[in-house]
Amino acid sequence: MRTIAQKRAEYALEQVLKIPKITDDFRSFSASAPSMILQNGFGQTMAFWYQKGSKKDKVKKDIIVDTDDKHIRLLNIVKNWLSLKNGDINNKYIKKTEEIKIFLAELSKMEQQDYLAAQEETLRLLEWVKRYANAGLNNV
């Protein structure tokens, strides 16, 4: 039986390995992401990342497309983890959706206890993303 920490680490590693080339910009951004959430709020940070990434036409009809934009990439990692149901992973923080408006709406409608649990889970996930991004796994 795997712990949730092991599952989180595995997911983060899979996501980081999908990045064709990890830049210093992404490393820096992933390192600052947890403090951004703690300073500005979870939902506010997710909305900010969406706004920054969508300015670059990386979002079509409110669906996040695979992109090299650091904001959209990290938002997508978080969004997919919070709804992931795969094997022994059964996250129920949000419903699975590709549409960012639905994701943000679900965050805004959560009870405070659920919202804080989703935020804490995101912070724990981002620690793994940051570690793997800084390990330079894809820059070999």
A tleap script that builds the chain and sets N, CA, C and O, in Angstrom:
source leaprc.protein.ff14SB
mol = sequence {
  NMET ARG THR ILE ALA GLN LYS ARG ALA GLU
  TYR ALA LEU GLU GLN VAL LEU LYS ILE PRO
  LYS ILE THR ASP ASP PHE ARG SER PHE SER
  ALA SER ALA PRO SER MET ILE LEU GLN ASN
  GLY PHE GLY GLN THR MET ALA PHE TRP TYR
  GLN LYS GLY SER LYS LYS ASP LYS VAL LYS
  LYS ASP ILE ILE VAL ASP THR ASP ASP LYS
  HIE ILE ARG LEU LEU ASN ILE VAL LYS ASN
  TRP LEU SER LEU LYS ASN GLY ASP ILE ASN
  ASN LYS TYR ILE LYS LYS THR GLU GLU ILE
  LYS ILE PHE LEU ALA GLU LEU SER LYS MET
  GLU GLN GLN ASP TYR LEU ALA ALA GLN GLU
  GLU THR LEU ARG LEU LEU GLU TRP VAL LYS
  ARG TYR ALA ASN ALA GLY LEU ASN ASN CVAL
}
set mol.1.N position { 0.838 -1.191 0.000 }
set mol.1.CA position { 0.000 0.000 0.000 }
set mol.1.C position { 0.880 1.250 0.000 }
set mol.1.O position { 1.806 1.371 0.802 }
set mol.2.N position { 0.579 2.169 -0.903 }
set mol.2.CA position { 1.338 3.407 -1.004 }
set mol.2.C position { 0.686 4.510 -0.179 }
set mol.2.O position { -0.535 4.546 -0.025 }
set mol.3.N position { 1.501 5.394 0.341 }
set mol.3.CA position { 0.973 6.546 1.063 }
set mol.3.C position { 0.562 7.628 0.074 }
set mol.3.O position { 0.950 7.599 -1.094 }
set mol.4.N position { -0.227 8.579 0.556 }
set mol.4.CA position { -0.625 9.690 -0.312 }
set mol.4.C position { 0.607 10.499 -0.720 }
set mol.4.O position { 0.646 11.052 -1.820 }
set mol.5.N position { 1.601 10.573 0.148 }
set mol.5.CA position { 2.830 11.295 -0.201 }
set mol.5.C position { 3.546 10.616 -1.368 }
set mol.5.O position { 4.078 11.296 -2.246 }
set mol.6.N position { 3.562 9.304 -1.385 }
set mol.6.CA position { 4.183 8.572 -2.499 }
set mol.6.C position { 3.408 8.799 -3.792 }
set mol.6.O position { 4.004 8.986 -4.853 }
set mol.7.N position { 2.099 8.782 -3.705 }
set mol.7.CA position { 1.264 9.005 -4.886 }
set mol.7.C position { 1.459 10.422 -5.427 }
set mol.7.O position { 1.545 10.638 -6.636 }
set mol.8.N position { 1.525 11.366 -4.514 }
set mol.8.CA position { 1.741 12.765 -4.885 }
set mol.8.C position { 3.092 12.936 -5.569 }
set mol.8.O position { 3.199 13.614 -6.591 }
set mol.9.N position { 4.112 12.323 -5.003 }
set mol.9.CA position { 5.462 12.414 -5.566 }
set mol.9.C position { 5.510 11.779 -6.953 }
set mol.9.O position { 6.124 12.329 -7.867 }
set mol.10.N position { 4.871 10.635 -7.111 }
set mol.10.CA position { 4.850 9.963 -8.408 }
set mol.10.C position { 4.164 10.826 -9.462 }
set mol.10.O position { 4.668 10.968 -10.576 }
set mol.11.N position { 3.019 11.401 -9.112 }
set mol.11.CA position { 2.291 12.264 -10.048 }
set mol.11.C position { 3.140 13.475 -10.434 }
set mol.11.O position { 3.235 13.824 -11.610 }
set mol.12.N position { 3.752 14.108 -9.441 }
set mol.12.CA position { 4.585 15.285 -9.717 }
set mol.12.C position { 5.734 14.930 -10.643 }
set mol.12.O position { 6.041 15.680 -11.569 }
set mol.13.N position { 6.371 13.795 -10.401 }
set mol.13.CA position { 7.472 13.358 -11.253 }
set mol.13.C position { 6.990 13.129 -12.683 }
set mol.13.O position { 7.640 13.568 -13.632 }
set mol.14.N position { 5.862 12.449 -12.846 }
set mol.14.CA position { 5.309 12.209 -14.182 }
set mol.14.C position { 5.058 13.527 -14.913 }
set mol.14.O position { 5.356 13.651 -16.101 }
set mol.15.N position { 4.508 14.509 -14.197 }
set mol.15.CA position { 4.192 15.791 -14.818 }
set mol.15.C position { 5.447 16.565 -15.201 }
set mol.15.O position { 5.505 17.171 -16.271 }
set mol.16.N position { 6.445 16.547 -14.335 }
set mol.16.CA position { 7.688 17.254 -14.630 }
set mol.16.C position { 8.415 16.592 -15.800 }
set mol.16.O position { 9.008 17.278 -16.633 }
set mol.17.N position { 8.371 15.281 -15.863 }
set mol.17.CA position { 9.029 14.582 -16.967 }
set mol.17.C position { 8.363 14.851 -18.316 }
set mol.17.O position { 8.986 14.662 -19.360 }
set mol.18.N position { 7.115 15.284 -18.303 }
set mol.18.CA position { 6.412 15.620 -19.546 }
set mol.18.C position { 6.857 16.966 -20.113 }
set mol.18.O position { 6.586 17.267 -21.275 }
set mol.19.N position { 7.530 17.769 -19.309 }
set mol.19.CA position { 7.984 19.081 -19.761 }
set mol.19.C position { 9.211 18.873 -20.640 }
set mol.19.O position { 10.217 18.344 -20.168 }
set mol.20.N position { 9.152 19.275 -21.901 }
set mol.20.CA position { 10.265 19.005 -22.820 }
set mol.20.C position { 11.603 19.565 -22.353 }
set mol.20.O position { 12.621 18.876 -22.422 }
set mol.21.N position { 11.612 20.799 -21.881 }
set mol.21.CA position { 12.843 21.392 -21.361 }
set mol.21.C position { 12.466 22.327 -20.223 }
set mol.21.O position { 11.718 23.287 -20.409 }
set mol.22.N position { 12.990 22.034 -19.054 }
set mol.22.CA position { 12.691 22.851 -17.881 }
set mol.22.C position { 13.638 24.048 -17.873 }
set mol.22.O position { 14.858 23.893 -17.811 }
set mol.23.N position { 13.062 25.225 -17.935 }
set mol.23.CA position { 13.852 26.451 -17.964 }
set mol.23.C position { 14.083 26.979 -16.554 }
set mol.23.O position { 13.416 26.569 -15.605 }
set mol.24.N position { 15.032 27.888 -16.435 }
set mol.24.CA position { 15.255 28.553 -15.147 }
set mol.24.C position { 14.015 29.327 -14.738 }
set mol.24.O position { 13.719 29.455 -13.550 }
set mol.25.N position { 13.293 29.840 -15.716 }
set mol.25.CA position { 12.062 30.578 -15.454 }
set mol.25.C position { 11.017 29.666 -14.793 }
set mol.25.O position { 10.360 30.067 -13.832 }
set mol.26.N position { 10.868 28.445 -15.308 }
set mol.26.CA position { 9.916 27.510 -14.706 }
set mol.26.C position { 10.385 27.090 -13.313 }
set mol.26.O position { 9.575 26.984 -12.392 }
set mol.27.N position { 11.675 26.854 -13.156 }
set mol.27.CA position { 12.210 26.491 -11.837 }
set mol.27.C position { 11.888 27.572 -10.805 }
set mol.27.O position { 11.416 27.283 -9.706 }
set mol.28.N position { 12.148 28.791 -11.176 }
set mol.28.CA position { 11.895 29.920 -10.282 }
set mol.28.C position { 10.400 30.053 -9.983 }
set mol.28.O position { 9.998 30.271 -8.840 }
set mol.29.N position { 9.593 29.918 -11.029 }
set mol.29.CA position { 8.142 30.041 -10.860 }
set mol.29.C position { 7.598 28.937 -9.960 }
set mol.29.O position { 6.800 29.213 -9.065 }
set mol.30.N position { 8.015 27.691 -10.181 }
set mol.30.CA position { 7.517 26.590 -9.353 }
set mol.30.C position { 8.000 26.729 -7.906 }
set mol.30.O position { 7.304 26.310 -6.981 }
set mol.31.N position { 9.173 27.307 -7.706 }
set mol.31.CA position { 9.683 27.510 -6.346 }
set mol.31.C position { 8.890 28.585 -5.609 }
set mol.31.O position { 8.711 28.502 -4.394 }
set mol.32.N position { 8.420 29.585 -6.335 }
set mol.32.CA position { 7.680 30.679 -5.693 }
set mol.32.C position { 6.180 30.416 -5.601 }
set mol.32.O position { 5.469 31.156 -4.920 }
set mol.33.N position { 5.692 29.391 -6.264 }
set mol.33.CA position { 4.246 29.133 -6.318 }
set mol.33.C position { 3.614 28.934 -4.934 }
set mol.33.O position { 2.572 29.533 -4.668 }
set mol.34.N position { 4.201 28.113 -4.034 }
set mol.34.CA position { 3.572 27.954 -2.721 }
set mol.34.C position { 3.445 29.270 -1.947 }
set mol.34.O position { 2.410 29.525 -1.332 }
set mol.35.N position { 4.485 30.103 -1.971 }
set mol.35.CA position { 4.396 31.372 -1.240 }
set mol.35.C position { 3.367 32.299 -1.886 }
set mol.35.O position { 2.715 33.080 -1.194 }
set mol.36.N position { 3.221 32.216 -3.208 }
set mol.36.CA position { 2.208 33.018 -3.890 }
set mol.36.C position { 0.808 32.634 -3.390 }
set mol.36.O position { -0.040 33.496 -3.163 }
set mol.37.N position { 0.587 31.336 -3.224 }
set mol.37.CA position { -0.715 30.864 -2.721 }
set mol.37.C position { -0.940 31.331 -1.299 }
set mol.37.O position { -2.029 31.795 -0.962 }
set mol.38.N position { 0.082 31.213 -0.456 }
set mol.38.CA position { -0.065 31.601 0.947 }
set mol.38.C position { -0.247 33.110 1.107 }
set mol.38.O position { -0.963 33.552 2.006 }
set mol.39.N position { 0.381 33.890 0.259 }
set mol.39.CA position { 0.277 35.353 0.366 }
set mol.39.C position { -1.002 35.902 -0.239 }
set mol.39.O position { -1.607 36.824 0.307 }
set mol.40.N position { -1.417 35.335 -1.370 }
set mol.40.CA position { -2.532 35.916 -2.110 }
set mol.40.C position { -3.832 35.130 -2.012 }
set mol.40.O position { -4.897 35.660 -2.330 }
set mol.41.N position { -3.763 33.889 -1.580 }
set mol.41.CA position { -4.941 33.039 -1.531 }
set mol.41.C position { -4.910 32.008 -2.648 }
set mol.41.O position { -4.362 32.253 -3.722 }
set mol.42.N position { -5.491 30.878 -2.385 }
set mol.42.CA position { -5.479 29.767 -3.322 }
set mol.42.C position { -6.246 30.092 -4.597 }
set mol.42.O position { -5.690 30.033 -5.694 }
set mol.43.N position { -7.516 30.433 -4.451 }
set mol.43.CA position { -8.344 30.734 -5.617 }
set mol.43.C position { -7.836 31.930 -6.402 }
set mol.43.O position { -7.861 31.934 -7.633 }
set mol.44.N position { -7.375 32.946 -5.682 }
set mol.44.CA position { -6.857 34.136 -6.342 }
set mol.44.C position { -5.621 33.809 -7.173 }
set mol.44.O position { -5.450 34.326 -8.277 }
set mol.45.N position { -4.761 32.948 -6.633 }
set mol.45.CA position { -3.551 32.564 -7.361 }
set mol.45.C position { -3.899 31.749 -8.601 }
set mol.45.O position { -3.312 31.958 -9.663 }
set mol.46.N position { -4.847 30.823 -8.476 }
set mol.46.CA position { -5.252 30.030 -9.638 }
set mol.46.C position { -5.822 30.946 -10.726 }
set mol.46.O position { -5.522 30.771 -11.907 }
set mol.47.N position { -6.643 31.918 -10.328 }
set mol.47.CA position { -7.224 32.858 -11.293 }
set mol.47.C position { -6.129 33.723 -11.929 }
set mol.47.O position { -6.186 34.017 -13.123 }
set mol.48.N position { -5.136 34.128 -11.135 }
set mol.48.CA position { -4.032 34.932 -11.662 }
set mol.48.C position { -3.226 34.134 -12.678 }
set mol.48.O position { -2.889 34.646 -13.746 }
set mol.49.N position { -2.916 32.886 -12.353 }
set mol.49.CA position { -2.166 32.051 -13.298 }
set mol.49.C position { -2.938 31.898 -14.604 }
set mol.49.O position { -2.361 31.978 -15.688 }
set mol.50.N position { -4.235 31.679 -14.494 }
set mol.50.CA position { -5.070 31.554 -15.696 }
set mol.50.C position { -5.022 32.841 -16.517 }
set mol.50.O position { -4.846 32.807 -17.735 }
set mol.51.N position { -5.181 33.967 -15.839 }
set mol.51.CA position { -5.181 35.256 -16.516 }
set mol.51.C position { -3.852 35.501 -17.219 }
set mol.51.O position { -3.834 35.949 -18.365 }
set mol.52.N position { -2.739 35.212 -16.545 }
set mol.52.CA position { -1.416 35.416 -17.143 }
set mol.52.C position { -1.203 34.499 -18.352 }
set mol.52.O position { -0.697 34.942 -19.383 }
set mol.53.N position { -1.578 33.249 -18.232 }
set mol.53.CA position { -1.398 32.299 -19.331 }
set mol.53.C position { -2.332 32.532 -20.487 }
set mol.53.O position { -1.956 32.327 -21.641 }
set mol.54.N position { -3.563 32.962 -20.194 }
set mol.54.CA position { -4.543 33.149 -21.269 }
set mol.54.C position { -4.245 34.395 -22.083 }
set mol.54.O position { -4.727 34.519 -23.208 }
set mol.55.N position { -3.470 35.310 -21.549 }
set mol.55.CA position { -3.062 36.486 -22.323 }
set mol.55.C position { -2.229 36.079 -23.527 }
set mol.55.O position { -2.179 36.795 -24.526 }
set mol.56.N position { -1.581 34.939 -23.431 }
set mol.56.CA position { -0.697 34.474 -24.494 }
set mol.56.C position { -1.409 33.501 -25.434 }
set mol.56.O position { -0.763 32.740 -26.153 }
set mol.57.N position { -2.735 33.529 -25.424 }
set mol.57.CA position { -3.549 32.677 -26.296 }
set mol.57.C position { -3.248 31.193 -26.106 }
set mol.57.O position { -3.233 30.431 -27.073 }
set mol.58.N position { -3.011 30.787 -24.872 }
set mol.58.CA position { -2.751 29.381 -24.580 }
set mol.58.C position { -4.009 28.674 -24.099 }
set mol.58.O position { -3.966 27.491 -23.761 }
set mol.59.N position { -5.114 29.379 -24.067 }
set mol.59.CA position { -6.379 28.827 -23.624 }
set mol.59.C position { -7.393 29.060 -24.720 }
set mol.59.O position { -7.544 30.181 -25.207 }
set mol.60.N position { -8.080 28.020 -25.106 }
set mol.60.CA position { -9.081 28.132 -26.156 }
set mol.60.C position { -10.428 27.689 -25.597 }
set mol.60.O position { -10.581 26.562 -25.126 }
set mol.61.N position { -11.390 28.586 -25.658 }
set mol.61.CA position { -12.744 28.295 -25.171 }
set mol.61.C position { -12.719 27.775 -23.741 }
set mol.61.O position { -13.419 26.815 -23.420 }
set mol.62.N position { -11.924 28.393 -22.885 }
set mol.62.CA position { -11.816 28.072 -21.463 }
set mol.62.C position { -11.272 26.681 -21.189 }
set mol.62.O position { -11.427 26.163 -20.083 }
set mol.63.N position { -10.641 26.073 -22.174 }
set mol.63.CA position { -10.007 24.773 -21.967 }
set mol.63.C position { -8.504 24.976 -22.071 }
set mol.63.O position { -7.995 25.536 -23.042 }
set mol.64.N position { -7.815 24.508 -21.053 }
set mol.64.CA position { -6.372 24.639 -21.037 }
set mol.64.C position { -5.788 23.668 -22.042 }
set mol.64.O position { -6.059 22.468 -21.996 }
set mol.65.N position { -4.990 24.194 -22.945 }
set mol.65.CA position { -4.321 23.344 -23.922 }
set mol.65.C position { -2.889 23.119 -23.462 }
set mol.65.O position { -2.339 23.907 -22.692 }
set mol.66.N position { -2.300 22.044 -23.939 }
set mol.66.CA position { -0.919 21.754 -23.588 }
set mol.66.C position { -0.056 22.892 -24.114 }
set mol.66.O position { -0.126 23.249 -25.290 }
set mol.67.N position { 0.744 23.447 -23.244 }
set mol.67.CA position { 1.488 24.646 -23.602 }
set mol.67.C position { 2.798 24.709 -22.844 }
set mol.67.O position { 2.989 24.021 -21.841 }
set mol.68.N position { 3.676 25.526 -23.327 }
set mol.68.CA position { 4.939 25.754 -22.630 }
set mol.68.C position { 4.828 26.893 -21.626 }
set mol.68.O position { 5.776 27.141 -20.881 }
set mol.69.N position { 3.710 27.586 -21.585 }
set mol.69.CA position { 3.541 28.679 -20.646 }
set mol.69.C position { 3.586 28.144 -19.215 }
set mol.69.O position { 2.847 27.223 -18.866 }
set mol.70.N position { 4.448 28.721 -18.402 }
set mol.70.CA position { 4.640 28.239 -17.031 }
set mol.70.C position { 3.375 28.354 -16.194 }
set mol.70.O position { 3.112 27.485 -15.363 }
set mol.71.N position { 2.594 29.396 -16.390 }
set mol.71.CA position { 1.367 29.587 -15.608 }
set mol.71.C position { 0.347 28.498 -15.923 }
set mol.71.O position { -0.224 27.880 -15.025 }
set mol.72.N position { 0.133 28.280 -17.207 }
set mol.72.CA position { -0.855 27.291 -17.627 }
set mol.72.C position { -0.389 25.879 -17.274 }
set mol.72.O position { -1.187 25.046 -16.847 }
set mol.73.N position { 0.885 25.619 -17.452 }
set mol.73.CA position { 1.410 24.292 -17.139 }
set mol.73.C position { 1.200 23.955 -15.660 }
set mol.73.O position { 0.729 22.866 -15.336 }
set mol.74.N position { 1.547 24.883 -14.765 }
set mol.74.CA position { 1.402 24.615 -13.338 }
set mol.74.C position { -0.069 24.565 -12.928 }
set mol.74.O position { -0.456 23.744 -12.096 }
set mol.75.N position { -0.881 25.437 -13.507 }
set mol.75.CA position { -2.320 25.404 -13.232 }
set mol.75.C position { -2.912 24.066 -13.639 }
set mol.75.O position { -3.722 23.493 -12.910 }
set mol.76.N position { -2.516 23.575 -14.782 }
set mol.76.CA position { -3.013 22.291 -15.274 }
set mol.76.C position { -2.578 21.142 -14.354 }
set mol.76.O position { -3.364 20.234 -14.086 }
set mol.77.N position { -1.345 21.179 -13.876 }
set mol.77.CA position { -0.858 20.147 -12.957 }
set mol.77.C position { -1.716 20.131 -11.697 }
set mol.77.O position { -2.134 19.065 -11.242 }
set mol.78.N position { -1.979 21.297 -11.136 }
set mol.78.CA position { -2.794 21.397 -9.914 }
set mol.78.C position { -4.218 20.943 -10.170 }
set mol.78.O position { -4.765 20.128 -9.427 }
set mol.79.N position { -4.815 21.474 -11.225 }
set mol.79.CA position { -6.219 21.151 -11.539 }
set mol.79.C position { -6.420 19.659 -11.724 }
set mol.79.O position { -7.366 19.079 -11.191 }
set mol.80.N position { -5.528 19.043 -12.479 }
set mol.80.CA position { -5.676 17.606 -12.736 }
set mol.80.C position { -5.426 16.763 -11.495 }
set mol.80.O position { -6.077 15.734 -11.317 }
set mol.81.N position { -4.507 17.169 -10.640 }
set mol.81.CA position { -4.245 16.413 -9.417 }
set mol.81.C position { -5.447 16.450 -8.473 }
set mol.81.O position { -5.801 15.433 -7.877 }
set mol.82.N position { -6.063 17.599 -8.340 }
set mol.82.CA position { -7.174 17.726 -7.395 }
set mol.82.C position { -8.389 16.893 -7.780 }
set mol.82.O position { -9.269 16.659 -6.951 }
set mol.83.N position { -8.446 16.445 -9.027 }
set mol.83.CA position { -9.577 15.617 -9.460 }
set mol.83.C position { -9.149 14.224 -9.928 }
set mol.83.O position { -9.967 13.469 -10.454 }
set mol.84.N position { -7.875 13.882 -9.740 }
set mol.84.CA position { -7.351 12.630 -10.289 }
set mol.84.C position { -7.967 11.399 -9.634 }
set mol.84.O position { -7.997 11.266 -8.411 }
set mol.85.N position { -8.450 10.514 -10.480 }
set mol.85.CA position { -8.928 9.201 -10.056 }
set mol.85.C position { -8.261 8.198 -10.988 }
set mol.85.O position { -8.620 8.072 -12.159 }
set mol.86.N position { -7.279 7.488 -10.435 }
set mol.86.CA position { -6.494 6.572 -11.255 }
set mol.86.C position { -5.905 5.507 -10.344 }
set mol.86.O position { -5.069 5.813 -9.494 }
set mol.87.N position { -6.325 4.276 -10.511 }
set mol.87.CA position { -5.823 3.202 -9.668 }
set mol.87.C position { -6.154 3.453 -8.209 }
set mol.87.O position { -7.322 3.560 -7.836 }
set mol.88.N position { -5.121 3.547 -7.389 }
set mol.88.CA position { -5.356 3.765 -5.963 }
set mol.88.C position { -5.385 5.247 -5.577 }
set mol.88.O position { -5.384 5.578 -4.391 }
set mol.89.N position { -5.409 6.125 -6.559 }
set mol.89.CA position { -5.544 7.563 -6.303 }
set mol.89.C position { -6.999 7.935 -6.560 }
set mol.89.O position { -7.525 7.706 -7.649 }
set mol.90.N position { -7.641 8.509 -5.552 }
set mol.90.CA position { -9.053 8.860 -5.677 }
set mol.90.C position { -9.296 10.237 -5.058 }
set mol.90.O position { -9.983 10.357 -4.043 }
set mol.91.N position { -8.729 11.271 -5.675 }
set mol.91.CA position { -8.878 12.630 -5.168 }
set mol.91.C position { -10.268 13.154 -5.484 }
set mol.91.O position { -10.761 13.021 -6.604 }
set mol.92.N position { -10.887 13.748 -4.483 }
set mol.92.CA position { -12.257 14.239 -4.640 }
set mol.92.C position { -12.373 15.713 -4.271 }
set mol.92.O position { -13.422 16.151 -3.797 }
set mol.93.N position { -11.328 16.467 -4.479 }
set mol.93.CA position { -11.385 17.880 -4.125 }
set mol.93.C position { -12.293 18.646 -5.071 }
set mol.93.O position { -13.078 19.493 -4.644 }
set mol.94.N position { -12.183 18.342 -6.368 }
set mol.94.CA position { -13.041 18.971 -7.382 }
set mol.94.C position { -13.471 17.906 -8.375 }
set mol.94.O position { -12.905 16.814 -8.421 }
set mol.95.N position { -14.493 18.246 -9.177 }
set mol.95.CA position { -14.899 17.345 -10.252 }
set mol.95.C position { -13.908 17.469 -11.392 }
set mol.95.O position { -13.349 18.541 -11.623 }
set mol.96.N position { -13.692 16.382 -12.098 }
set mol.96.CA position { -12.784 16.410 -13.245 }
set mol.96.C position { -13.395 17.269 -14.333 }
set mol.96.O position { -14.543 17.072 -14.732 }
set mol.97.N position { -12.624 18.212 -14.801 }
set mol.97.CA position { -13.088 19.091 -15.860 }
set mol.97.C position { -11.893 19.634 -16.620 }
set mol.97.O position { -10.809 19.789 -16.059 }
set mol.98.N position { -12.089 19.916 -17.870 }
set mol.98.CA position { -11.054 20.571 -18.671 }
set mol.98.C position { -11.276 22.083 -18.682 }
set mol.98.O position { -10.366 22.846 -19.005 }
set mol.99.N position { -12.480 22.509 -18.332 }
set mol.99.CA position { -12.814 23.928 -18.413 }
set mol.99.C position { -12.379 24.668 -17.163 }
set mol.99.O position { -12.761 24.309 -16.049 }
set mol.100.N position { -11.584 25.693 -17.355 }
set mol.100.CA position { -11.040 26.450 -16.240 }
set mol.100.C position { -12.114 27.209 -15.478 }
set mol.100.O position { -12.006 27.368 -14.262 }
set mol.101.N position { -13.152 27.682 -16.167 }
set mol.101.CA position { -14.219 28.400 -15.468 }
set mol.101.C position { -14.927 27.490 -14.471 }
set mol.101.O position { -15.303 27.933 -13.386 }
set mol.102.N position { -15.109 26.228 -14.829 }
set mol.102.CA position { -15.747 25.281 -13.917 }
set mol.102.C position { -14.832 25.010 -12.729 }
set mol.102.O position { -15.291 24.978 -11.588 }
set mol.103.N position { -13.542 24.816 -12.991 }
set mol.103.CA position { -12.564 24.610 -11.921 }
set mol.103.C position { -12.578 25.779 -10.934 }
set mol.103.O position { -12.668 25.577 -9.723 }
set mol.104.N position { -12.489 27.002 -11.460 }
set mol.104.CA position { -12.476 28.179 -10.592 }
set mol.104.C position { -13.802 28.347 -9.858 }
set mol.104.O position { -13.823 28.752 -8.695 }
set mol.105.N position { -14.913 28.036 -10.535 }
set mol.105.CA position { -16.227 28.130 -9.888 }
set mol.105.C position { -16.338 27.131 -8.747 }
set mol.105.O position { -16.883 27.453 -7.691 }
set mol.106.N position { -15.825 25.919 -8.950 }
set mol.106.CA position { -15.864 24.921 -7.883 }
set mol.106.C position { -15.045 25.365 -6.679 }
set mol.106.O position { -15.452 25.164 -5.535 }
set mol.107.N position { -13.901 25.963 -6.937 }
set mol.107.CA position { -13.094 26.468 -5.830 }
set mol.107.C position { -13.854 27.535 -5.047 }
set mol.107.O position { -13.821 27.556 -3.817 }
set mol.108.N position { -14.528 28.409 -5.761 }
set mol.108.CA position { -15.231 29.505 -5.095 }
set mol.108.C position { -16.477 29.051 -4.333 }
set mol.108.O position { -16.950 29.762 -3.446 }
set mol.109.N position { -17.009 27.883 -4.666 }
set mol.109.CA position { -18.221 27.383 -4.008 }
set mol.109.C position { -17.940 26.417 -2.865 }
set mol.109.O position { -18.866 25.990 -2.175 }
set mol.110.N position { -16.676 26.069 -2.657 }
set mol.110.CA position { -16.332 25.082 -1.626 }
set mol.110.C position { -16.599 25.615 -0.225 }
set mol.110.O position { -16.488 26.812 0.040 }
set mol.111.N position { -16.953 24.693 0.658 }
set mol.111.CA position { -16.993 25.020 2.078 }
set mol.111.C position { -15.572 25.335 2.517 }
set mol.111.O position { -14.615 24.839 1.922 }
set mol.112.N position { -15.429 26.149 3.545 }
set mol.112.CA position { -14.107 26.582 3.973 }
set mol.112.C position { -13.189 25.405 4.297 }
set mol.112.O position { -12.015 25.424 3.929 }
set mol.113.N position { -13.694 24.404 4.965 }
set mol.113.CA position { -12.880 23.246 5.330 }
set mol.113.C position { -12.366 22.513 4.081 }
set mol.113.O position { -11.205 22.107 4.041 }
set mol.114.N position { -13.209 22.344 3.079 }
set mol.114.CA position { -12.812 21.682 1.834 }
set mol.114.C position { -11.825 22.537 1.045 }
set mol.114.O position { -10.872 22.022 0.461 }
set mol.115.N position { -12.062 23.838 1.034 }
set mol.115.CA position { -11.176 24.773 0.338 }
set mol.115.C position { -9.773 24.719 0.938 }
set mol.115.O position { -8.780 24.653 0.213 }
set mol.116.N position { -9.704 24.748 2.266 }
set mol.116.CA position { -8.402 24.697 2.932 }
set mol.116.C position { -7.712 23.353 2.721 }
set mol.116.O position { -6.487 23.289 2.617 }
set mol.117.N position { -8.498 22.280 2.659 }
set mol.117.CA position { -7.920 20.955 2.392 }
set mol.117.C position { -7.348 20.903 0.970 }
set mol.117.O position { -6.266 20.354 0.760 }
set mol.118.N position { -8.059 21.464 0.007 }
set mol.118.CA position { -7.568 21.505 -1.376 }
set mol.118.C position { -6.322 22.374 -1.471 }
set mol.118.O position { -5.385 22.045 -2.199 }
set mol.119.N position { -6.310 23.475 -0.743 }
set mol.119.CA position { -5.129 24.349 -0.734 }
set mol.119.C position { -3.934 23.611 -0.136 }
set mol.119.O position { -2.836 23.660 -0.692 }
set mol.120.N position { -4.133 22.942 0.971 }
set mol.120.CA position { -3.038 22.202 1.616 }
set mol.120.C position { -2.517 21.096 0.702 }
set mol.120.O position { -1.308 20.885 0.611 }
set mol.121.N position { -3.402 20.404 0.039 }
set mol.121.CA position { -2.993 19.352 -0.900 }
set mol.121.C position { -2.187 19.944 -2.051 }
set mol.121.O position { -1.193 19.362 -2.483 }
set mol.122.N position { -2.611 21.084 -2.537 }
set mol.122.CA position { -1.888 21.762 -3.612 }
set mol.122.C position { -0.494 22.168 -3.161 }
set mol.122.O position { 0.470 21.994 -3.906 }
set mol.123.N position { -0.374 22.709 -1.952 }
set mol.123.CA position { 0.935 23.104 -1.435 }
set mol.123.C position { 1.874 21.905 -1.320 }
set mol.123.O position { 3.060 22.001 -1.636 }
set mol.124.N position { 1.342 20.800 -0.876 }
set mol.124.CA position { 2.164 19.583 -0.768 }
set mol.124.C position { 2.596 19.083 -2.148 }
set mol.124.O position { 3.736 18.654 -2.327 }
set mol.125.N position { 1.692 19.139 -3.112 }
set mol.125.CA position { 2.023 18.738 -4.480 }
set mol.125.C position { 3.100 19.650 -5.067 }
set mol.125.O position { 4.051 19.176 -5.689 }
set mol.126.N position { 2.947 20.938 -4.867 }
set mol.126.CA position { 3.889 21.896 -5.441 }
set mol.126.C position { 5.294 21.748 -4.869 }
set mol.126.O position { 6.271 22.069 -5.545 }
set mol.127.N position { 5.408 21.273 -3.646 }
set mol.127.CA position { 6.737 21.008 -3.085 }
set mol.127.C position { 7.458 19.939 -3.903 }
set mol.127.O position { 8.660 20.041 -4.149 }
set mol.128.N position { 6.719 18.919 -4.322 }
set mol.128.CA position { 7.322 17.865 -5.158 }
set mol.128.C position { 7.645 18.389 -6.553 }
set mol.128.O position { 8.708 18.094 -7.100 }
set mol.129.N position { 6.735 19.161 -7.124 }
set mol.129.CA position { 6.989 19.730 -8.451 }
set mol.129.C position { 8.259 20.571 -8.407 }
set mol.129.O position { 9.116 20.468 -9.285 }
set mol.130.N position { 8.371 21.396 -7.383 }
set mol.130.CA position { 9.547 22.249 -7.231 }
set mol.130.C position { 10.821 21.411 -7.111 }
set mol.130.O position { 11.823 21.714 -7.758 }
set mol.131.N position { 10.787 20.371 -6.295 }
set mol.131.CA position { 11.975 19.520 -6.113 }
set mol.131.C position { 12.392 18.869 -7.427 }
set mol.131.O position { 13.569 18.886 -7.789 }
set mol.132.N position { 11.429 18.299 -8.135 }
set mol.132.CA position { 11.758 17.621 -9.391 }
set mol.132.C position { 12.195 18.609 -10.474 }
set mol.132.O position { 13.102 18.309 -11.251 }
set mol.133.N position { 11.570 19.769 -10.533 }
set mol.133.CA position { 11.962 20.773 -11.530 }
set mol.133.C position { 13.389 21.229 -11.281 }
set mol.133.O position { 14.148 21.440 -12.226 }
set mol.134.N position { 13.756 21.381 -10.024 }
set mol.134.CA position { 15.110 21.823 -9.690 }
set mol.134.C position { 16.133 20.717 -9.818 }
set mol.134.O position { 17.333 20.993 -9.828 }
set mol.135.N position { 15.697 19.475 -9.916 }
set mol.135.CA position { 16.627 18.357 -10.073 }
set mol.135.C position { 17.188 18.283 -11.492 }
set mol.135.O position { 18.168 17.579 -11.734 }
set mol.136.N position { 16.578 18.999 -12.423 }
set mol.136.CA position { 17.081 19.022 -13.797 }
set mol.136.C position { 16.907 17.715 -14.520 }
set mol.136.O position { 17.754 17.348 -15.334 }
set mol.137.N position { 15.838 17.001 -14.251 }
set mol.137.CA position { 15.624 15.673 -14.826 }
set mol.137.C position { 15.475 15.679 -16.339 }
set mol.137.O position { 15.864 14.715 -16.998 }
set mol.138.N position { 14.922 16.739 -16.899 }
set mol.138.CA position { 14.672 16.775 -18.344 }
set mol.138.C position { 15.732 17.526 -19.126 }
set mol.138.O position { 15.605 17.689 -20.340 }
set mol.139.N position { 16.746 17.975 -18.468 }
set mol.139.CA position { 17.766 18.776 -19.150 }
set mol.139.C position { 19.029 17.995 -19.410 }
set mol.139.O position { 20.102 18.574 -19.573 }
set mol.140.N position { 18.908 16.683 -19.451 }
set mol.140.CA position { 20.086 15.834 -19.661 }
set mol.140.C position { 20.352 15.686 -21.143 }
set mol.140.O position { 21.301 15.008 -21.535 }
savepdb mol mol.pdb
quit
